């Protein structure tokens, strides 16, 4: 089942122009805060109405301005989980789970108990949201969605209100819980790690527009666009001057580089991720073909220490911008000057 969203909506400060047709089961939408990610979900769910366009899930049309079709939220079979989970504070867990189930009493109770068991909420049935942890509240919100039996699940920043330890645990739990869901799942986040782990397909959004759509891991590997590279965590991006089909001058880094891909006329930038840069150490023997090209003599300008890794800002003579380099603590740099290698296969050519 695919989801087709081609809509336009005028908002305060920008226009929402979304044009995507998904092909994956778990789809991520990645973008900066305020770029229109959450609004896109609300439009799909029927909470907000587009000015014009089309929203279609499989063969079912949810909205089409030309034909004046606009199904109300309760008829769209779309399960929406808000950032704060939107549980009813005066209701118990089992009441929250069953709020969207419109069946006879026996059938409704059976569905509620199935979801209570599925999401490991046994023993919490009579508790209210204020008596639950963040992880328990999330599971109640998901149980409520599954009890509704939707065709599509929309998750809006599902981990934004959780601490890091709990977040990492629940990402794995969510993967397991969503494994058996037959329909599409769209997850909105500004956290690239969550998107990379959870989603097969990725949509990059910027200022209300869809910039890029494709396989998640492929976009992280080769982002194609400058904004996509930034959103997926690439800190090293430089404008270029093309020398020939496989050589360029990175103006911000003051270095001539050879690249694996052919440099088309559309390419304006080059990028490399901090963890793809190699330090050339005198105690390590590198083969000649590895060290002939893309070598840069640099000095360490700044060192940032994290629990399990080190990050450095490096700069060479006459460079405009520094280069971010990441290494595990066991390979921490103890000297001021060093050589680094920018491998050809790791360089991204960007528009």
N, C-alpha and C positions, 0 to 999 in steps of 0.2 A: 504493500500500500504506500503510495507516494503522497506528499503534501505539496500543493501548488499555492504559492502566495504571491500575487501580483497586485499590490495595493499602493495607493497614494493618500496621504493624510497631512494636512497643513497643521503644524503645531507651533507653539510659541517659540520663536528662535530658529526653527528649521523645519524642513519638509521631510516627512517619512516617505521614502521611496524604496519599497522592498520588491524584489523580483527574483524569486527562487523557486526551484522545484527540487525537492529532496530525493535522494536515492538511498540513504542509509537508514538503519533502524534507530540508532541513537545519534541525534544531530545536536551539535553545539553551536551557540551563537556567542562569539567573542567580540568584545568592543569596550571602549572606554566608557566611564560613567556618563550618562546623558546622551548616548549615541542613538537611542531608540530601541534597544534590545527588549526591555520590559514592555514597552508600548506595542511592539510586534506581537508578543505573546497575548496581550490583552485584546488586540484586534482579532487574533485567531480564535480566542475563547469567546468573543462576542461581548466582552465588557466595554470595549470601545468600538466605534463604528468608523471605517475608513470613508474618505470623501468619494473614492471610486476604486474600482478594481475587482479582483476575483480571489476567493479563498476556497480551495477544494481539497477534500480528503478522500483519496481513492476516487470513486465515482460520485461521491456525495458533495454537492455544492453547498457551502455554508454561507457564502456571501457572493453576490454578483450584482454590481450596480446597474449594468445594462438591462438586466432582467428583473430588477427590483427585488432580488432575493436577499433576505437578511434574517437567518434563523436566530431565534433567541438562544441564550447560553444553554438553557436546560434541554434544548433539542439538538445540540451540536455534538454530543457525546465526547466532550473534551474535558479532561481532568486537569485542573489548574492548581498548583501549589504555590502560594504566595511566599515572599521572603520571610515573613513572620509567622507563616503556617496558617494564620487566620482561623484558629480553633475557637469555638464558642466557649468563653470562660465559665459560663453558668451551667454547661452541660458536662456530663461524665464522658469518659473515653468511649464507651459503647454508644452513647447518644451521638457523639461527634462522628463516629464511624458510620452510623446509619442515617445521618441527616439527609443524604441525597438518594436514599433507596426508597422507591415508591412501589412497594409490593405488599401483599398480604402479610399479616403479623408473623406467621410461621416462616414464610420464605425470607422475610426481612431479618428475622432473628438468626436464621441459618447462615445467611450471608455475613452478618456482623461477626458471628463466632468464627467463621472461616477466616476472615481477615484478622481478627484478634490473634488467632493461632499463627497465621502466616507471617505476621509482623512481630511475633514474640511479645505480645502485650498481655499475656495471661497474668492474672492477679492485679491488673491495673484497671479493670473494667469500670469500677465505681469511682475512680479518682478523677479529679478535674484538672484541666491544663496547668493551673498554678501549682499543682503538686507533682508535676512531672519535670524530668530533666530535659535539656534541649534535644538530646537524641531521642528520647521517648516521645516528645511532642512531634518530632519529624516523622517518626514511624506511625503515629496516629494520623497525621495529615496524609501520609501515603496510603494507609489502610482505608481512609475515607475515599480517596480517589479510586482505589481498586474496587471498593464496594459498589461504586457508581458504574463500573464496567465500561470505561471509556474506550474510544478508538484511538485517541491521542492523549498523551500525558505531557503537560507543560510544567517545567520546574524553573522557577524564577529565583536565581541565586540561592540554591537550596542549602548552602553551607555558610552563608555570610554572617550569621549570628552565632556561630560556634567557635570555640577556641581551637587552636591548631591540633592538639592531641585528639580531641573528639572528632574533629573534621576528618583527619586521616583515617580514623577507624570507620566513620560512617560512609566515606567514599567507597570503601571495600564492601560494606554492608549493602549499600545502594546498588552496586554492580550485581550482587547476588540476587537482591530482591527484584530487580528489573529484568533479570535474565529470561524469565518465562513469559514476559509480556509480549503479546503478539503484534501490537500496533507500534506506531512511531512515538518516539520520546524526543522532545526538544528541551534542551537545557541551556539556560542563559547564565552567563558568568563573565566576570572580568578577570577571573583567575585562570591563567593558561594551564596550570598543572591539573586542575580539576577537569578542564575540557579535554586535555590530552589523554587523561586516564579513562574518562567516561564515554567519549564520543567517537563514533566511526567516521562521521562526516562533520565538516566545519564550515560555518558561515562567518566571514569577517565583516563587521559593520563599522562604519565611520560616518558621523554626522548625518544619521538617518538613512544612509544608503548601504546597499550590499556591495562590498568591494570585491569579494572573492568567495567562491564556494568549491569545495573539493574534499578529497580524502584528508583526514586530520593529520596523520603522520607525514604525508607528502607535503602539506602546506608548511608544517614546522621545518621540514628538511629543505624545502625550496619555496620561500614565501612569495616570490614573483613581484610583489608590490612593496614599496617602502613602508607604507602604513601597516600592512600585514606583518612584515618583519618586526616592526616595533611592538605590535600587539602580542606577538608570539615570543617576545623577550629578547630580541637581538639588540644589543647596545652598540655594536660596532657597525656604523653605516657611514660611507663617505661618498660624496659626489665623484664622478669620474670624467676623465678625458680618454676617448678611445684612441689607441695607438694603431692596432690592427685587429684582425678577427679574434685573436686570443690573447691580446695584451692590452692593458689599460694603465692609466696613471690615476691613483687614488689621491685626490688633491688634499684632503684633510689629513692624510697620514704621510704624505710626502714620500710615496714609494711606487715603483713600477711593479706591476703584478701580472703574472701569467694565470689564465683561468682555463678551466676544463671545457666550459661551454663556449659556443660562438657568441660574440658580442654583437647583438643586433642594434639597429639604429634607435630602437625604443629604449634601450638600457641607459639609465642616467646615474645609477648608484651601484656600489658593491657593498656587500655586508658579510660579516663572519661572526658566528657566535663565540662567546668568550671561552667556552669549554673546548672548542675546536682548534684553538691556537696551541702550538707546541713550543715549549722552551727548548732551545738547543744547548745542551750541557756538554762541557768539555770531556766529561767522563763517559759519554755515550757516543758510540760510533754510529754515524748516519751514513747511508750509502750516498754516493756522489749525486745521483739523480734526485735524491730527496732534499739536498741542501743547496743545490745550485741556484734555485729560484725562490723568490718570495721571502727573502731573509731581511730582517729589520733589526738594526742595532737600536736599543731603547734604554731608557732609564726609568726606574720605578719612582713615580710621582707620589702615589698614595697607596697604602695597604689597608684593606678592610678585612677584619677577622670575623669569621662566623663559626658556629659550633663544630662543623665538620669540613669546612673548606676555607680557602683564602681567595680573596679577589684583589686584583691589582689594577691600577690605572698606569699605563705605560706610555711613554712619549719619546719620539726621536727628534733630532735637530730639525727645526723649521716646520715641524708638523703643526697644524692648526688645532686638531682635536687629539685627545688621548685615546688609547686603545684599552678596552677592558679585557683582562685575562683572568681565568678562573682555574684553580688547581686544588687538589686535595691537600690537607695539612702536611702529610708526609713529604710532599714535594714543595714545601714553602720556600720562597726565594729569600736568601740571606744576603744578597749583594745588591748594590745600587744599579749596576749596568749589566745587561745581558743581551742575548740574541734570541729572537723568536722567529718561528716559521709559520707562515700562513698557507696551509696546504691548498693546492688548486681545487681539489674535489670538495673542500669545505666552503669555498667562496660562493656567495649567492649573488647573481646578477639581478638587479631590481629596477623596476620602472617607477 
